[in-house]
């Protein structure tokens, strides 16, 4: 696969204008040693600082303005603020947990657990009045109160609890560990996914360029950019709210974008060498043409990511800013580090690429781009049929997204062999599916003697409410002015029925009870918080989409001096994102291909929207800029401009898309469901965009629009700044 440009030869081409891209490329090429030393110094310096201070990632839990947050604030006001979380040692013995010798072994084990680091206290399932033994006595659990929140619990301390519990196993007794801290034990690094993605990308690049050194340059660019940015984020985590799942997302996007941008510039550079330009002139010409496209493409990605700030959610904002910084550094690396590396290997590349082109000509092979030119001509013969066929196909794939359920995966979505999943299944079997996700009803009685009465009333009401398996006895806060009641649904935490129950309690059951006794009731807890998070994202989604789409359309109007081209780009980008979300719904929510079914992570659709919308605009700019260039050169022949534009960009867009697909798809190897969903969704979106949209729908749409594609009303033309994307 290759990209060439039918342009005047170096001897007839007018000198490139000394724009900013020319000056940057020329400086980096001439002072290549300095540029390389500076990048190495940045990378080493950043990681030196990161190693010295370590990370301080924090998952922001606050949801301002939501009922679950009000419940948490009310508990804190009454002295019941969250200090530490709990884990459950889940026990199972077919002969019964009160069997001969079993109870003594369990009690001895719990005594050892109580002395472990970060363990506050342990509640035995055998304690008087305890309800921690299921009917039949074969399943039970001990509650271990931690001294710290789950996310702050060191993995080694959680592992000590599990190891100590499993020392009591034998003769039919089995012990598993449940709770959020236990789920962290099964989380692993993304090294396997990253390695697989990079290896697949290297194979594609070798096939494209025919040399390992040339194939390695885009990967080197990506590694320098991503490595430097992740180091910066490690240090920045001490100053800003950055979630612990942010670095893997940065790596995923950074590797794809870094290789993508370097590939597009390098492909243009090779075309210049084949036409006889010397290495420095080839570098300058490539940067002045492809470098401009990379710059504006990077700006669209950054702009889309910054739109996530509109949601006002700490962890999401931190992720957006971190990934936007990754794209910015990647873009800078492609514009500065790549010219320096081309200066080092330029003469070798000139010999290799020109010899390869000569051998191709000697064998009488068709000119490069012939296949893409034929494809464009085929689409142009039946543009409406091609447009409708591809549009209906993608529309059908997007339909399932309308039924997408948002939430947060719990232990029920963990790997089958993990201890957290085993504990989850045992508790569901012994105590019912709703035991793993109880709703927390907070009662504010208003008077010192009214809290318990109001809580008792809500407990009785909940026990008679359809969808509630049981409601626990009220527990007063330390000051006695508020109380909590745990309500166990009949359905699992991730079931749609549980979501419906939260709405029923908030809208019907509790308001009616409040009218009768004057107490104030709030539904909180992890399950209700997931519902609130999803609702908050849904409420602000229109503003976010309007910001991202509106700014992108304005930028493309300024770049291409057109109304229809930007509107077409925005519509097609939305179509590709819809198809990706629909595919995610089928696989991860409906359980296609053997995947454990569950809700889509609440913040994932907007995150995928921001990233994919920006990346889709990359390919739009690369393709349409070349069509626009050919439009001017072809003396206003729109059909020929479309054919030539696809002929010169089809293979590089396909290669770039294939690299992104394999890198994103490799994250399906991650044990974390969030990264699996993210990688799958973005891989599908890029595949749809690079193959179906850019190579079929766009040529068909441009053919149908004809000369009207480049129409811009005069008043709007005067208002918009004029941006030069092409050399003249």
N, C-alpha and C positions, 0 to 999 in steps of 0.2 A: 504494500500500500504506500502511495506516495502522493505528494502535492507538488505541482509545478505551476509556474505562472507564465502565461504567454504575454511577455512584455518586450519592449524594445531591448536590444542587446546593450551591454554596458557602453559600447562605443557610441551608440546613438541616443541613449537615455540622457536627458538633461540632468545636471548635478542636483542631488537631493537638497532640498531647502535645509538650512541649518536650524532646524527646530530643536526643541528640548530633547526629543528622543534621539536625534542624530548626535547631539552633543554628549548625552549620557553614554550612548553606545560607543562613540569614538573614544571617550575618556577611559571607559572600562576596558576597551580592547587594547589601547596603548599602554595603560598603567595596570595591566592584568595582575602583576604580582602584588601591587598595593591593594587592589580590590579583593583578591583572594585572602591576603593576610588580614584585612579588615573583617571579612566574613568569618574567618576562623576565630579571630579574636572575640568577635561578638558572641559566637556560639560557646566558646570556652568560658568567657566572662559571665554570660548569663547562667550557665549551668554551675559555675563555681559559686555564684550567689545563691542559686536554688539549693545546691547541696548544703550550703552553710546554714540556711534558715529553715529548710524543709517546707512542706506544704501545710496549709490550714484551710482545707476545703470545708465548706459548710452548706448543708442543704436547708435553704430557707423554708420554714414551715408556715410562716404567717400568711394569712389570706384576708387582708383588710376588707371589712364590710360584709363578710360572710357569716352565716349563723354558727358554723363550727368554730370560727375564730372568736365570736362573741362568747361561746360556751367556754373556750379555753381561757379567755380573759376573765370571765366571771369566776372560774375556779381559782385563778391566780389571785384575784381580789379577795377571796375568802380563805386564802392561805393554803390552797391545794395545788400550787403550781407544780408542773412536771419537773421532778428532780432526777429520777432515774426510771428506766423501763424495766420490763420483766422478760424472762425467757421461761419456757416450760420444759421440764424434764418429763417426757411422755413415756409411760411404762405400759407394757403389754405382756400378759402371761395367760395362755389358754387355760391353765389350771387355776387361775385366780390369783390376784395380787395379795390375798390374805392367806395363801397356801403356806404349808410348813416350810419354814426357813426363808421364804420370799420376803415377808414383811421385815424381818430382821436385817436381811441384806440391803433392802432398800433404805431403811432408816440409817444404817451404818454409812451407806454411800452419801446420803443427804447431809450427814454430819461432816463428812469430808468436804463436800461442796461448799458448805457454809464458811469454811476457812480459806477459800480460794480468793485471789485478788479481785477487787471490784465487785464482790458479792456482799450485799447488804444483809439480807435475811432469806431464809428458805421456809416455805410453807409446805408441810408434809401432807400428802393425801390421806394420811391416817389420823390427822388431828380431829379432836372432838368437834362435831358440828360441821366439819368440812364436807363439801359436796364434790370432791375431786375424784371420786370413784364412779365410773359409769355403771349403769344397771347391768348386773351380772358379775361385776367385780373383776373383769378381765382387762379393762383399760382404765388408767388413771393418770394423774399428772401432779407434779410438784411445781410450785411457782417459786422461781428464783428472782428476787428483787435486786436489780443492779444499782450500783452507786452512781452510774453515769448513764446518759442517754445511749440508745443502741448504736447510733452512728459514731459515738465516741468510744465505744467499747473496743479495746484492742483485740484483734483476731486471736492472738495467742491466749488471751484470758478466756475467750469464749471456747476455744479449742480445749482448754484445760477442764472446763465444765463438762464438755461432751466426753472427753476421755475418762474423767472420773466417774461419770454416770455409766458409761459402758463397761467399766471394770466390774460392775455388779451383774453383768449379763451372764447367762448360762443356765442350763437346766430348764429351758423354755422361757426365761425372762429376757425381755428385749427393752432397750432404752434408746430414745431418740430425743433430739433437742429442737424445740420450736421457738418461734419469735423472730423479730427483725434482726437481732444480733446473730442468731443462728443462720439466717439467710445469707449473711455476709461471708460465711465460711465457704460457700460454694462459688463465690465470685472469683474469677481469675483475671489475669491480665489479657490484653488483646494482642499479645506478641504473635501467636499463631495466625490470627487473622491478618495482621499487618504483613507478616512474612509471606503468606500465601498470595496476598494481593500484589505485593511488590514483585514476587517471582513471576506471576502471570503477566503483569505490566511489562516486565523486562522481556519476556518472550515475544509479546506483541511488538515492542519497539525494535527488537532484533530483526524480526520479520520485515518490519517497515524500512529500516535503515541498513540492514545487512552487516552491521558491525557492532560488537559489544560496547566499544567505547562510546560511539554515537548514541546507542540505546541507553547507556548509563547516565548521560548528562541530564536528561529530564528528571531522573530519579534522584540524582545528587542535589539538584535544585530543590526538589520537594523535601528531601531530608534536612537540608540546611534550614529552610524556611520553617518547617514544622518543629524541628528541634529547638530553634531559637525561640519560637513563640511559646511552646509549652514551658520552657524554662522561665520565661517572663511571667506566665500565668501562675506558676508555682510560687514565685515571689509575691505577685499581686494578690494571691489568695489571703495574705495576711491583712490586706487593706480593704478588699472588696468581698462581697458575697459571691463565691464561686462554688458551684456544686461539684461533688466528687465525680459525677458522670460527665463533666465538661471536657477534660483532656481526651478521652477516647473519641468524642465527637469532633474535637479539633483535629485529631490525627486523621480520622476518616475523611473529613472535608479537605484538610490541608494536603494530604497525599494525592487525592484526586485532582484538585485544582492545580497543585504545583506541577505535576507531570503534564497536565493538560496545557497550561500556559507555556511551559518550556517547549513542549512538542510543537505547538503552533508556530512559535518563533523559529525553532530549529528547522521545521519543514520548509519555511520560506527561505531560510539561510541556505539550505541545501540546493533549492531551486536556483538561487543566485549563483552559487558555485558552479553548477552544471552549465549555466549560460556563459561562464567564462570570467566572472568577477573575481578579483583577488579576495583573500579571506577578510581583510578589513572592510573593503567596500561591500562585500556580501553581508557582513555583520551589520553595517550601518543601514543598508537597504532593508534588511529583514526587520531591524528594530523600527525603522521609520514607517514600515507598512504594518507588519503583524504586531509590532510593539504597541502601536496606537490601539489596535483592536483589543489587545490584552488589557491595556489600561482602562478603556471604557467598559469592557466586560467585567473586570474586577470591581469597578465602581458600582455596577448594577448589583453584583452579589453583596457588596458591603451595604449598599442602600437597602436591599431587601432584608438583610439581617438586622440592621438597626431599627427596622419597623417593629421588631419584637419588643422593643423598649416600651411601645405603647400599651402593652399588657400590664405593666406596673408590678410584675412578679419577680422577686429578687433573684431566684435561681435562673429563671428564664432570661432575665436581663443580663446576668453574668455570663451565661452561655452565649448569648447573641454578641455581646461585646468581645468575648474571647475568640469566637470563630471569625468575627469581622476582622479582628487584629491578625488572625492567621492568614486570611485572604490578602490583607494589605501587605504583610511581610512577604508572602508568596509572590505577589505581584512585583514588589520591589526586587526580590531575588531574581525573578525572570528578566527584569530590565537592567540589572547591574551585574549579578554573578554570572549569568549565562554568557554575556558578551566577553567577560574575562576568560571563561573556560573555552570559548570559541577562539580566543586569541592564542591559547596554549596549544590547542589541537587543530587549528585552522588549516595549516598546510597539509597535514595528514588527511583531513577530511576532503580537501580539494583534490588530492590525488585519487583517493578511493572513490568518491562520488563521480568524478569525471570519467574514470576508467569504467565504472559500472554503467554509466549512461552510454558510453561508446560501444560497449559490448552489446547492450540492448539494441542499439541502432543497427549494429552489424548483423544481428540475428533477425532483423526485419520485423521486430515486434511493433504492434500498433502504438501510436503516441499515447503517453500517459494521460489518463482522464477520458479515454475513448468510451469505456464502459459507462461511466457516469453521464457522459454526453448523450449516449444512446438511451439511458434510463430517462433522462430529462425529456428527450424527444418523444419517448413513448408516453410519458405522463401528459405532455402537451397535446398529444393527439386526442386524448379523452380526459381533459382536466376535471370536468364535473364528476365523471364516474369515479376517478381516483380520489377526489376530495370527499365524495359522499361515502364511498366504501370505507376509507380509513376513518372518517369521522364517526360513522355508525359503529365500527369496531371499538374505537376508543370510548365512545359514549356508553356502549354496553358494559365495558369493563369498569366504567366510573359509577354505574348505577348502584352497586353494593355499598358505596361510600355513604349513601343516604341513610343507611341503617347502622352506621358505625356507632358503637358504644364506647365512650371514653371512661377511663378509670385508671387505677394503678394495679399492676399485677401483684398478687400476694403469693404466699408459699404454694398455693394450689397450682401455680404456673411454673414452679421450679422443676428442675430435672428430677425424674422419677427416683433416681438413686440417692438423692441428697437427703441429709438427715432432716432438714426443714420440711421437705415434702413428705417424708415418712411420718413425721410428727403431725403434720396437717391432716394426712389421711386417717391416722389413728384417732385423732380428736373428732374428726367428722364422723367416723364409724361409731365411736362410743357416745358422743354427746350431741350429734346432729350437725348438719353442714353449716348452720349459722353460728356455731360456737367459735369458729375462727375469725369472725368479724362482727362482734357485738356492737350495737349502737349505744352511745352514752347519752342518756337524757339527764340534763342538768336542771335542777329545780332551785329557784330563788323564792323562798317563802315570804320574804319581806319582813317577818317578825321572828324573833329568836325561838319562839315556840311553834312557828308555823312551817318551817322547812321540812321537818320530818313528816308532819301530817300531809303536806302537799306531795311529798315524794311517795308516801305510802299510797296516796290516791292514784298517782300516775302509775305505780307498780301494779295496782289492781286493774287499772284501765288497760295497761299494756298486755296483761295476762289474758284479757278477753278480746284483744285485737287480732283479726285475721292476719296471718303472716308472721306473727310473733310466737315462737316456740315457748319461751318462758321469760319472765322478768325477775331479776334478782331483788333481794331485799335492799332498801335504801341504805346508803352510806353517807353520813354527815361529813361536811368539811370541818377542819380543825376549829373554826370559830362557831360552828353550829348553826350558821345562818343560811347555808345552802346544802344541797344534797345531790347525790348522783344515783342513778338507777341504770343497771346494765340490762339491755333488752336483746335477747338472742333471736335472730330471725330464723324462720324455717328454711330459708334458702341460703346458699353460699354467698360470701361477700361479693364475688364478681358476677353473680346472677342478676339479670335484669329485674327479677322480682324484688331483690333487695333494694335496688334503686327506687322502684315504685313504692316500697314500704317507707323509705325516708320521706318521699313526697307526701304520702298519705298522713304520716305522723305530723309533719310540719303544717300541712294545709288544712287538715280536718280534725284529727283526733285531739291533738294537744291544744289548739286554739279553743275548741269546744270545752275542754276541761278547764282551761284557764278562765273562761267566762264564768264558770260555776264557782270556783274557789279563789279567784283573784291572784293565783300564783303565776309565776313567769317560768315557762319551760323552753328549753333549747335542746336541739338534737346535735350532738357532737360526736367525737371519736374519729378514728382513722377512716372508716367506711363513709361516714357523712362528709368528712373533709374531702375525700376523693370526688364526691358528687359536687361539692361546692367549687372545687378547683375546675372541674369540667364546665360547670355553668358559667363561671367567671370568664374562662377562655371563650366560650361561645358568645357571651355578651359583647366582648370586645373584638371579636373576629371581624365584623364588618369594617370597623375603623382601621384595623391592621391591613386588611386586603385593599381598602381604598388608598391608604398611604403608599403601600408598596406598588400596586398597579399604577396608580396615578403618577408617581414620580418616575417610574420606569417608562411610561408612555411619553412623558414630557422629555426625558433624556433622549429617547429614540427619535422623537420629532425633531429635536435640535440636531441630532447626528445625521439623520437621513433626509431631513427636509420633506417630510411626508406625514400625512394623517392616517392613511389606510394601513401602511406597513406597521406602525407601532400598535394600532388597534388589533390587527391580525396577530401580531406577536403575543400580545397580552392574552387574547382569546385562546390561542393554541397552547400557551404555557399553562393556563388554567385547565385545559383539557388533559394535558399530560399529567398534571398533578392529580386531577380527579381520577384518572386511570390508575395511578400509583396507589392512591388511598383506597380505591375499590379493591385492588389486588391485595393490599394489606388486610382489609376487612375479611376477604375470603380465606386467606391463609391463617391469620393469627386470631381472628375473632370466631370464624366458623370452623376452624380446625382442618382446613384442607391439607392434603399431603402428610397427614399424621402429626401435624403440629398441635401442641396442647392448646385448646381454645381458651380464650379469655379476652378481656377488654383491650382496646388500643390505649397505650400510655397517653395520659390526658394531654400532655404538652407536645406530643409527637406530631400531630397533623400540622400545627402552626410552624413547628420547627422545620419539618420537611417542606412545607410551603415556602418558607423564607429561603431556604438553601436551594431548593430545586428551581424556584422561580428565577433566582439569580443565575444559576448555572445554565438554565434554558436560554436566558438572554445572551449568555456567552455564545452559544452556537448560532443564535439569531444574528448577532453582530458579525460573527465570522462569515456566515453565508451571505447575508444581505449586503454587507460592505463590498464583497467581491462582485455580487450582482450589480450593485450601484456603480462600481468601477467599470464593469463591462458595459453597462448602460451608457455611460459617457463615451467610452471608447467605440461602441457599436453604432454611434450616431443615432441614438434613440430607437434602436431595434429591441423592444422588450423581450421578445421570444429568444433571440440569440443571447441576450444578456443573461437570461435565466439558465440556458444550456451551458454557457461558458462558466457562469458562476458556480454551478453544481459540479462541472467537470474539474474545476480547480480547487474545490473545497470538499467534495464528497468524501474522498478517501481519508483526508486528515480529520474531518469531523467524525467519520466512522471509527477511525483508530482511536481518537481521543475519547469518544463515547465508550468504545470497548474497554479501554483502560479504566475509565471511571466505573463501569459496570463490574469489572472483576475486582476492583479495590473495594467498592461498596458491598458487592456480593460476598466477598471474603469475610465480612464481619458477621455473616450468618454462622460462622464457626465459633463466635463468642458464646460463652455460657450465659451471658446476661441478655434477658429478653428485650430490654430497651435497645441494645445495640443490634440485636437480630432484626427487630422491627425497623430500626433506622436504616440499616444497610440494605435490607430487602426493598423498602419503599423507595429509597433513592436510586437503587440499581434499576428497578422497574421504570421509574420516571425518566432516567437518562436513556435507557434503551428505547423507550417509546419516543423520546424527543429526538435522539440522534438518528434513529432508523426510520420510523414511520413519519414523524412530523417534518424533519428537515429534508429528508430525501424524497418524500412523496407529497405530503400536504402542501408544504411551502411552494415547491415548483408549480403545483396545480393552482394554488391561490394566486401566485404572481402572474401566471399565464392568463387567468380569468380577469385580473385587474388591469393588465396591460399597461398602457401609459398612465392610467389613473393612479397607479401605485405611487407615483412620485408627485402627486398633486398636494400643494400646501397653499391655503388661502393667503393672500398678500398681507392682510392685517396680522395674521398669526406669524407669518414669516418675519415681519418687522419686530414682533415682540420677542421671539425666541433668539437666543444667542446662536451664532453660527459656529459650529464645531467642525473642524477639518479632520475627518477620519482617514482620508486617502491622500496620497501624494499627487501633486499636479505638475 
